[in-house]
Amino acid sequence: MKKTIITHSKEETQKLGHLIARHLNRGDVVLLTGDLGAGKTTLTSGVGEGLGVNEKVLSPTFNILKCYFHGRIPFYHIDAYRLEGQNIELGLDEVIEGDGACFIEWPQFIEPLIPDEHLEISIRNLGENERELTFTSEDGFDWVLQLDKEAE
């Protein structure tokens, strides 16, 4: 399954995050790819809001992992950017395979920990505030095909 959606503002990207949150279940793993500044954390903050997280969702770049427990389901946000070439035996597998939804920025740096069943969202900066989000999955995330219709 593959689906591409273009957003035209930061607010639209966050709203898309809200729509994604409606469909997330415990155990879902979402990989976020794209250059620095592409909008990965903007989308993730929208997901957090959509899940009912009552704290601001920020990039966990220096923490590697942020956990949010006060929403519809636990929400885990991993930023693996600083793990390139490092020992990844940090217990992240317990979070990734855990009881909530897990969003992972820079997943290529912890590839051995990524489960086969996941959704990948590749975000590309088209300039100004426009972003191209391409959703790719083998199984289990067919709800993505309806996201643009839900946004109308």
Secondary structure as GFF3:
##gff-version 3
##sequence-region A 1 152
A	DSSP	beta_strand	2	7	.	.	.	ID=ss1
A	DSSP	alpha_helix	10	23	.	.	.	ID=ss2
A	DSSP	beta_strand	29	33	.	.	.	ID=ss3
A	DSSP	alpha_helix	40	51	.	.	.	ID=ss4
A	DSSP	beta_strand	65	68	.	.	.	ID=ss5
A	DSSP	beta_strand	75	79	.	.	.	ID=ss6
A	DSSP	three_ten_helix	81	83	.	.	.	ID=ss7
A	DSSP	alpha_helix	92	96	.	.	.	ID=ss8
A	DSSP	beta_strand	101	105	.	.	.	ID=ss9
A	DSSP	three_ten_helix	107	113	.	.	.	ID=ss10
A	DSSP	beta_strand	119	127	.	.	.	ID=ss11
A	DSSP	beta_strand	130	137	.	.	.	ID=ss12
A	DSSP	three_ten_helix	142	146	.	.	.	ID=ss13
A	DSSP	alpha_helix	147	151	.	.	.	ID=ss14
###
